[in-house]
């Protein structure tokens, strides 16, 4: 008997470890169960802007540095009911029961949720259901079309070939990619202009970790508050209390105002951290010194101007798709909508070529 040619499995690369690609992977796994799914992200862990950071000194205490809670309007509660039911059933989401002072009213029947295990648990949940090969420390910097395959390279020297590639990094980072992406953006003025119109706010976040038993309180015993009369700090939360966890060591998250973030976006976290800590000590002089402080720069925080028409995703070429909240809006439902759009495009392309 003659030797048989090996069957080549269809390979899809997802670039970006945030919620959009986690949901994209989960949906692709259901639509195309035999496709090999690979995810590369330049960070050291899952979450993207749904980031949960742990105290390196004890490993048990955590703080959400990005998204703080999930708000689902009646329309999205109905449209995405399967996603919410799945997350609630898995214990990933729980109703927000504590009070957040100054929370913007989004409608009488809007449901607010917290994540007892940290907001990154949402991303990890969908990644797990996607059953994909996840690689961190992979900073993609070049994508080239070779025949009908995509060659992808990273700054670290990794390289591989895929049948389709999905990019969900913040839109401005697309302009740093070499190869086909660069060529396409230089040759398509309308596309380039539309992408350049996508804009994000910038801000810093501090995660403050304290010893167990530390007396950390906000006025009126609230779990979090929006601060409207300060130029530096916009939001502060006793993170464990906000998430319904009253036991263990307390942790606090502080978000700066957007103007402060914009003014200091080119500075280093080492330079900015003392400025924010000084303001924390002014506003909350009764708090003890934290045992550990994590400073996070969100150069691309929330989308302030999305891609025209909110398409969910855009195909740069056959098998090369860009998406994320820059093509919808900055919340969990926006990421789900983008993921659904991406999956429609990728599935149609792969089935056409099979």
C-alpha positions in Angstrom: 0.0 0.0 0.0 1.3 3.5 -0.9 1.8 6.0 1.9 -1.0 8.4 2.4 -0.5 12.2 2.5 -1.0 13.5 6.1 -4.3 15.4 6.6 -3.4 19.0 7.3 -5.5 20.5 10.1 -6.9 24.0 9.5 -5.2 26.4 11.8 -6.6 29.8 13.1 -4.4 32.3 15.0 -6.1 34.7 17.4 -3.8 37.6 18.4 -4.9 39.3 21.6 -5.8 37.7 25.0 -8.8 39.8 25.9 -12.5 39.0 26.0 -13.2 39.4 22.3 -10.8 36.7 21.2 -11.8 34.5 24.2 -15.4 34.5 23.0 -14.3 34.2 19.4 -12.4 31.1 20.2 -15.3 29.6 22.2 -17.7 30.2 19.3 -15.3 28.9 16.7 -14.9 25.7 18.7 -18.6 25.1 18.5 -18.9 26.0 14.8 -15.7 24.3 13.7 -14.9 21.6 16.3 -11.9 20.2 14.4 -10.0 23.5 13.7 -6.8 24.0 15.6 -7.1 27.3 17.6 -4.0 29.1 18.7 -3.9 32.3 20.7 -0.9 34.6 21.0 -0.6 37.6 23.4 2.3 39.8 24.3 1.2 40.0 28.0 2.0 37.4 30.7 -1.6 36.4 31.4 -5.2 36.4 30.2 -7.6 39.3 30.4 -6.5 42.3 28.3 -8.3 45.2 29.8 -10.2 42.7 32.0 -7.1 42.3 34.1 -6.9 40.8 37.5 -3.6 41.3 39.4 -2.5 39.2 42.4 -0.5 40.3 45.4 3.0 38.7 44.7 3.6 38.6 48.5 0.7 36.2 49.3 -0.8 35.0 46.0 -4.3 34.9 47.4 -5.4 38.5 47.4 -6.3 40.0 44.0 -7.5 43.3 42.5 -9.2 44.1 39.2 -7.2 46.9 37.5 -9.4 47.3 34.4 -13.1 46.6 34.1 -14.8 46.9 37.5 -18.3 45.4 37.0 -20.5 44.3 34.2 -23.7 46.2 33.3 -26.2 44.5 31.1 -29.1 46.6 29.7 -32.4 44.9 29.2 -31.8 44.7 25.4 -28.4 43.0 25.9 -29.6 40.8 28.8 -32.1 39.4 26.3 -29.8 39.3 23.2 -26.9 37.7 25.1 -28.9 35.7 27.7 -27.1 32.5 26.8 -23.7 34.1 27.7 -25.0 35.6 31.0 -26.7 32.4 32.0 -23.6 30.4 31.3 -21.4 32.7 33.3 -23.8 32.9 36.2 -24.3 29.2 36.2 -20.5 28.7 36.4 -20.2 31.1 39.3 -18.2 33.6 37.2 -20.8 36.3 37.5 -22.8 37.2 40.6 -25.2 40.1 41.2 -23.7 43.4 42.4 -25.2 43.7 45.9 -22.9 46.4 47.4 -23.4 50.1 46.8 -21.2 52.1 44.4 -21.6 55.8 45.1 -22.0 57.9 42.0 -22.6 55.1 39.6 -24.2 56.4 36.4 -27.8 55.4 36.0 -28.1 53.3 32.9 -31.8 52.4 33.1 -34.2 51.0 35.6 -33.9 47.4 34.5 -30.1 47.3 33.9 -28.5 44.3 35.7 -25.1 44.9 37.3 -22.7 42.0 38.0 -19.4 41.4 39.8 -16.9 38.7 39.4 -16.1 36.9 42.7 -12.9 35.4 41.2 -11.8 38.6 39.5 -12.8 40.0 36.1 -10.2 38.0 34.2 -12.1 34.9 35.2 -14.6 35.8 32.4 -11.9 35.7 29.8 -10.4 32.5 31.3 -13.8 30.8 31.2 -14.3 31.3 27.5 -10.7 30.5 26.7 -11.1 27.2 28.5 -14.3 26.3 26.6 -12.4 27.2 23.3 -9.8 24.5 24.1 -7.1 26.4 22.4 -3.3 26.5 22.6 -2.6 29.8 24.4 0.9 31.3 24.3 1.8 34.4 26.3 4.9 36.5 25.7 4.2 36.4 22.0 4.3 40.0 20.6 3.2 39.8 16.9 5.0 42.3 14.7 4.7 41.0 11.2 2.1 39.2 9.1 2.7 38.2 5.5 0.5 36.4 2.9 2.3 33.5 1.2 0.1 31.7 -1.3 -3.1 31.1 0.7 -1.4 30.9 4.1 -0.5 33.6 6.6 3.0 33.7 8.0 3.1 35.4 11.4 6.2 36.5 13.3 6.8 37.8 16.8 9.4 40.2 18.3 10.7 37.3 20.3 11.5 35.3 17.1 8.6 32.9 17.0 7.1 32.2 13.6 4.3 30.0 12.3 1.9 29.6 9.4 -1.9 29.8 9.7 -5.0 29.5 7.5 -6.7 32.5 9.1 -5.6 35.2 11.5 -7.8 37.4 13.8 -6.4 40.6 15.4 -8.1 42.2 18.4 -5.4 44.4 19.8 -6.3 48.1 20.2 -6.7 49.7 16.8 -3.7 52.1 17.0 -1.4 49.1 17.4 -2.4 47.8 14.0 -0.3 50.6 12.5 2.8 49.0 14.1 2.5 45.8 12.2 4.8 45.1 9.2 4.0 43.1 6.1 0.5 42.7 4.6 -1.2 44.7 7.3 1.1 47.7 6.7 0.8 47.4 2.9 -3.0 47.3 3.1 -3.3 50.3 5.4 -1.0 52.3 3.2 -2.9 51.4 0.0 -6.5 51.8 1.2 -7.0 55.4 2.2 -10.6 55.0 3.2 -9.8 52.1 5.5 -6.8 53.9 6.9 -8.9 57.0 7.6 -11.6 55.0 9.3 -9.1 53.2 11.6 -7.4 56.5 12.4 -10.7 57.8 13.6 -10.9 55.2 16.4 -9.9 56.8 19.6 -9.4 55.7 23.2 -9.1 57.3 26.6 -6.0 56.7 28.7 -5.7 56.3 32.4 -3.7 54.8 35.2 -4.8 52.3 37.8 -3.3 51.4 41.1 -3.8 48.1 43.0 -3.2 48.5 46.7 -2.8 45.5 48.9 -3.0 45.5 52.7 -2.4 43.2 55.6 -5.3 41.1 56.8 -7.3 43.1 59.4 -6.3 46.5 58.0 -9.1 49.1 58.5 -9.9 50.2 55.0 -13.2 52.1 54.6 -15.0 54.6 52.3 -17.6 57.1 53.5 -21.0 55.7 54.3 -19.5 52.2 54.2 -19.9 52.0 50.4 -17.8 49.5 48.5 -16.7 52.0 45.8 -17.2 55.5 44.7 -16.8 57.8 41.7 -14.9 61.0 42.7 -16.0 64.1 40.8 -14.1 66.9 42.5 -10.5 65.7 42.1 -8.1 66.2 39.1 -6.2 63.0 39.7 -8.5 60.3 41.0 -11.8 59.4 39.4 -12.8 56.1 41.0 -11.8 54.1 44.0 -13.1 50.7 45.2 -12.5 48.4 48.1 -12.2 45.6 45.5 -12.8 42.5 47.7 -15.9 44.2 49.2 -17.2 45.3 45.8 -16.9 41.6 44.7 -18.8 40.4 47.8 -15.7 39.0 49.5 -15.5 40.3 53.0 -13.0 37.8 54.3 -9.2 37.9 53.9 -6.9 40.8 53.4 -8.4 44.0 51.8 -7.4 45.2 48.4 -8.2 48.6 46.8 -8.2 49.7 43.1 -7.8 53.4 42.2 -8.5 54.7 38.7 -7.2 58.1 37.6 -9.2 60.7 35.7 -9.0 60.7 31.9 -7.4 64.1 31.8 -4.7 63.0 34.2 -4.1 59.8 32.1 -3.8 61.8 28.9 -1.4 64.3 30.5 0.9 61.5 31.8 0.4 58.8 29.2 4.0 59.1 27.9 5.5 58.9 31.5 6.6 55.6 33.1 4.6 53.9 35.8 7.5 54.4 38.1 7.3 58.1 37.6 3.5 58.3 37.9 2.9 55.9 40.8 4.2 58.3 43.5 1.9 61.1 42.2 -1.2 58.9 42.5 -0.1 57.5 45.9 0.4 61.1 47.2 -3.2 61.9 46.2 -4.5 58.6 47.8 -2.8 59.6 51.1 -4.4 63.1 50.9 -7.9 61.8 50.2 -7.7 58.8 52.7 -5.2 59.9 55.4 -6.6 57.3 57.9 -5.6 54.3 55.7 -2.4 52.5 56.6 0.5 52.0 54.2 -0.2 49.2 51.7 2.1 46.2 51.8 2.4 46.2 48.0 1.4 48.6 45.2 0.8 47.7 41.5 0.7 50.5 39.0 -0.9 49.8 35.6 -0.9 52.2 32.6 -3.9 51.8 30.3 -2.8 53.7 27.2 -5.9 52.3 25.5 -8.6 52.3 28.1 -12.2 52.8 26.9 -13.2 53.5 23.3 -14.3 57.1 22.9 -14.8 57.0 19.2 -15.5 53.7 17.5 -15.0 52.5 13.9 -17.6 54.2 11.6 -20.8 52.1 11.4 -19.9 49.8 14.3 -19.4 46.8 12.0 -18.0 44.5 14.7 -15.0 43.5 12.5 -13.4 44.3 9.2 -11.6 42.0 6.8 -8.2 43.3 5.6 -7.9 40.4 3.2 -9.3 36.9 2.9 -8.5 35.1 6.1 -7.2 38.3 7.9 -9.8 39.9 10.2 -9.5 42.8 12.7 -12.0 43.2 15.5 -12.5 44.1 19.1 -14.4 46.8 21.0 -13.0 49.5 18.7 -15.5 48.2 16.2 -18.4 48.1 18.6 -18.3 49.7 22.1 -16.3 49.2 25.3 -18.1 46.7 27.5 -18.7 43.0 27.7 -21.6 43.1 25.3 -19.5 45.1 22.7 -16.9 42.4 22.8 -19.5 39.6 22.4 -21.0 41.5 19.4 -17.5 41.8 17.8 -16.7 38.1 18.4 -20.0 37.1 16.8 -19.1 39.2 13.7 -15.6 37.8 13.5 -16.8 34.2 13.7 -19.3 34.8 10.9 -16.5 36.1 8.7 -14.0 33.4 9.6 -16.4 30.5 9.3 -17.6 31.7 5.9 -14.1 32.0 4.7 -12.9 28.6 5.9 -15.9 26.8 4.6 -15.5 28.4 1.3 -12.0 27.2 1.0 -12.6 23.6 2.3 
